Amino acid sequence: MSRVHIIAEAGSNYNGSVDLARQLNAAAAAAAADSVKYQIIYPEGLYRPGQYAYGHYDIAEVWKIRQSGVLDDDAWRAVAADAAARGITFSASVFDTRGLDLLCELNPPYLKIASCDLNNLRFLREVAQRGLPMVVSTGMSTLGDIERAVATLAAEGIEGERLVLLHCVSAYPAPLGTTNLAFLATLRAAFGTAVGFSDHTTGDIAACAAVALGATWLEKHFTTDRTLDGFDHKHAHEPDQLAAYVAAVREMEASLVPRIAKIGPAEAYTRQRARRGVYAVRALPAGHCVTEDDLLIVRPESPIAADRADELIGMRLKAPLGAHEPYAWEGLEHG
């Protein structure tokens, strides 16, 4: 199986601060994630101006928070350079042409499309025309929505190994029971792309299950401090949790690697004491013809395994055998 690519999703949790972004880079690198990914958001490229209903949010406050999080181009260059210096790959979700232009300048290995833009076909075409592999989240989408997006990208040459579809439940946080991880198989069968999971749960279980079901990409929100102000901090992992998350996924990967030998050293050690062997019930003389009543099948393992006990019946002892001593093939002969 392919090694799982774990995206440490910094999102907008840098709060408009290069110093905080550097801390996020450090945490992602320390956790041994494969890449750190931000959201390059310019409010005017994402939101309609003016006052209007916006769910339970005050749109004016949303604009204010987003505007406070904007970094200039040189700041983003500094963040990307810092990630490179720490040995971790840098990328971002982009939401408009301005962000796309900047990200492409920073030479990312992939471009990320958030779930909100899966049906933004004009923007998908624009991003695809940059020619880089794309990672696309599929939250809030029907299978038909995904089909249209995939067809749009395929027409621009983004298909097969150049496209990753992330199954996503756009709830923050997403309860474990709502994750619908079986949909990973649907995505893989329907589109033949790499599939992954954008994980909005609060733990590691869903990620490990997703890997067992064939996900080769994972995305997990993280922060330096869950008490900070902002949209995503409170449901994100803190650095120690992110490190544990990555470690759990790697252990799950290791458990899925096919092995020629089913029994490893640790299990072989347990088997020696936990499996039963075949012993003499009582002291038996040389020449004795073994009967069923002569067999004691107890722990630990012995030279003759329990599943071969029936083969001893009718055989003769070449030499005396003491009570509770193990039978051995070299001490037996056919009568």
N, C-alpha and C positions, 0 to 999 in steps of 0.2 A: 504494500500500500504506500501511497505518497505520504511524505512527512506532512503533518498538519501545520499550516501556516497560521500562527496566532497573531492577530492584530490587536495591539494594545490601543484601544480607542480613547485618545485624549479628548476628542471632540472639541467642545468649546470650553473645556475646563481649565484652559490657560488664563481665562478671565482678562484677556487683553494685556498680559504681562509676559515679556520675554523671559524674565527670571523664573516665573512659574512654569513656563514651557520647558525651560532647561531642567527644572526639577522633575517634570513629567517624563522627559527624555531619559533622565537618569533612572527613574523608577522602572520604566519599560525595559531599559537595557539590563538593569539588575535582576529583573524578573525573568530574563532570557526570552522575552517575546521576540517574534520575528520582525515585526515592524511596529512603528508608532504612527498613528494616524490622527490628524486633526480635522476640524471643520473650518474651512476658509469661507467665512460668511460676511457679506456686505448687505446690510439690511435692505438697501434699495434694489438689490438683485434677487431678493427673496419675498419681500412683503409689499403689499399694496399700501400706498400712502393714505393717510387720513384716519378717521376714527370709525371703528366698526366692531361688530361682535366677533370675538375670537375665543370661543369656548369659555373656559373659566379664567382666561388671562385678560388683562388690560393691555390692548394692543400698543398703547402709548408706552407702557412700561416695558413691553417686549422690545420695541424699537430702542428704548434707552439702554437696556441691557445688551442688546446686540451691538449697538454703536460703541458702547464702552469696551467691547471685546475685539474691535477691529485693530489689526496690526498693519503697519505700512509694509511695503515690499521689502525694504531692507531688514525689518524685524523678522519677517518670515525667512529671509535668506539666512539670518543669524540662527534661527531655530533649526533650520534644515542642516546647516553646517555643524551645529552642536550635536545633532543626532548622528551625523556621519562620524564625528570625532569619537562618539561613544560606541560606534560599531553597530548602530541599529538603523534599519531602513526607515526613511521618512516618506509619508504620503499624506493625502488629505481627501476629504469629501469636498466637492466643489458644487456650487449652486448657480453660477452665472459665468459669463465669458471672462470677466475680469479675474475671477478666482482660477478659472481654467488656464488662462494665459500664464498667470504667475506660477501655478503648480507645474505646468509643463516646463517652465524655465528651470525649475529645481530638480529636474531629471528623476522623477519618481518611477518605480518599476511597475506601478499600476495606478489607475485613476478610479476613484470610488464615487459611486452614485448612491445617494441615500434613497430610502423607500419613497420619500415624498416626490421624487422625480422619476419614478419608474414609468409613469404614463406621460411624461414630458418628452414626447417623441422628438420634437425639434431640437431640444437640448441633447438628447441621447445621440442624435446624428452628429451634432457639433462635437461632442466629446469623442465619439468613435472616429471621427475624421482625423484626430490627432495620432491615431495609429498605435496607441499603447494598450496593453491588456486592461480590461475593465473588471471591476468587482461591483456587482449591482445587488442591493438589498431589495427584497420582495415583500416587505411588510405592507399591510393594508391593501393587498392586491389579490384579485381573482386569478385563476389559471389563465383566463382569457387576456387579462391585463399583461401577464408575464409573456404570453405567446406573442402579443403585438410588440412588446419591447424587444424580445429576442429576435423577431423577424426584422425589426428596424436595425438592430445592431449587425445582424448577419449580412444585410444588404450593404453595410459599410465595411465588411471584412472582419468584424469582431464576432467570432464564433468558436466552437470547440474549445481548445485549450487556452484561447485568448479571452475567454469569458468565464467568470465565476458568478454563480447565482447563490446569494445568501438567503436561506429561509429566515424569516424574521417575524416576530410578533411585536407589533408596535404598541406595547404597553410598558409603562415605566414605574415600577418593575413589572415583569411578566411572571405571574404565578407558575410554578413548575408544571402544574396540571394542564395549563393552557398552551404549552409549547408546540403541540402537534408535530412532533419530530418525525412521524411517519411520512410527512410531506416531503422530506428529503429524498425518499425513493421516487416519489412522483416527479420531482424536479429532474432528477437524474435520468429517469426513463423517458420523460417527455422531451428533454432538450439535449441530452448527451454532453452537457458541460460538467466542469467541476462544480461541486456543490459544497456549501458551508452553512454556518449558523451564526447569525448575529444575535448574541446571547444577552437578553435583558433580564434574566433571572438573577436572583441574589446569591446563588451558590455555584458549585462546580458540577453538580449531578447532570444537568441538561447537556453541558458541553461534553462530558465523558460519554453520555448516551449517544449524542450526535456523532462523535467519532466512531463509535461502535457501529453506527448505521451508515457510515461511509462519508461523513463530512471531512473534507481536507482543508477547510478554512474555518477559522473561528474569529469572532470579533467581540471584544469585551470592553465596556466602558470602565475607565479607572480615573482616579483623582489622587491628589496628594492629601486631601482632607475633605471628608464628606460633609463637614459643617460649613464649608465656604458657600458664598452666595453664587447662584447660577442655576441653570436649568437641569444640569445632569449630575451634579456632585452627589446628591443624596442617594441615588440608586447605583452609584459606581463603587468599584472595589478600591480600597486603599492599597498602598504599595505591598504590604505583607500579604494581603489577600490575593493580589494579582500574581505574586510569586507562587503562592500555593495553588492557584488556578492553573498556571502554566505547568507546574510540577505534576498535578493530577492528570492533566491531559497527556503529558509525556508518559506517565505510568500506564494510562489506558492504551496509548499507542503501542507500548512495549508488550502489553498483554495480547495484542492482536497480531503480532508478528508470528507467522507460521514457523514451527520448529519440527525438525525431523524426529527428535527424541521427545516423546510426550512427557517423560518423567525427568525433571531437573534434579540437581544435587540436593536441594532442600527437601523435595518431596521424596527422594530416594532415602534420605535419612529418616524421615517419618515412617516410610513404608517398612523399614527394617524392624522397627519396634511395634508398629501398629497392625501389620499383617500377621496372619497365623501360620504356624508351621506344623509338621506332623511329628509327634513324639510317642515314645513307648508308654503305655499306661502303667506297666509294671516291669520288673526285671524279666528278661526273656533269654533263654539259653540259645547257644549256637544250634542251627538246624531247625529252629522253630518256624513253623508255617504260620505266617501272619494272618490273623483274622480281623474282622471289623472291630471286635471287642478289644483288640490290642492297640487301637489308634486313639491318641489324645491330640486333638487339634486346637491349639491355643497359641497365644502370642508368646514370644516374638517370632518373626520369620525364621525358617530353618532351611537346610539344604533342599528339602522336598516341600514345595508349596502346597497349601491346603487344597488347591483345585486338582492335585494329582494323587490325593490320598487313596482313592479307589484302586489305583494301579498297584498298590502294595499288597492287596489281599491275594493270598495264595503264593506269595514269594517267600523264600526261606532266608533266614539270617545266616550269614557266613561266620559271624562271631557273636558272642553274647552282647546283649544291649541292656544297659542299666535303666532303672525306672526313671522316667521323665527325660531320658536321653533322646536326641533327635535321630530319626532314621536318615540314612544316606544311601544313595543309589549304589555306591561302591561296596556297601556292606550287605547287599541283597543279591540274590540270584533266583532265577525261576526254578520252581520245584519240579 
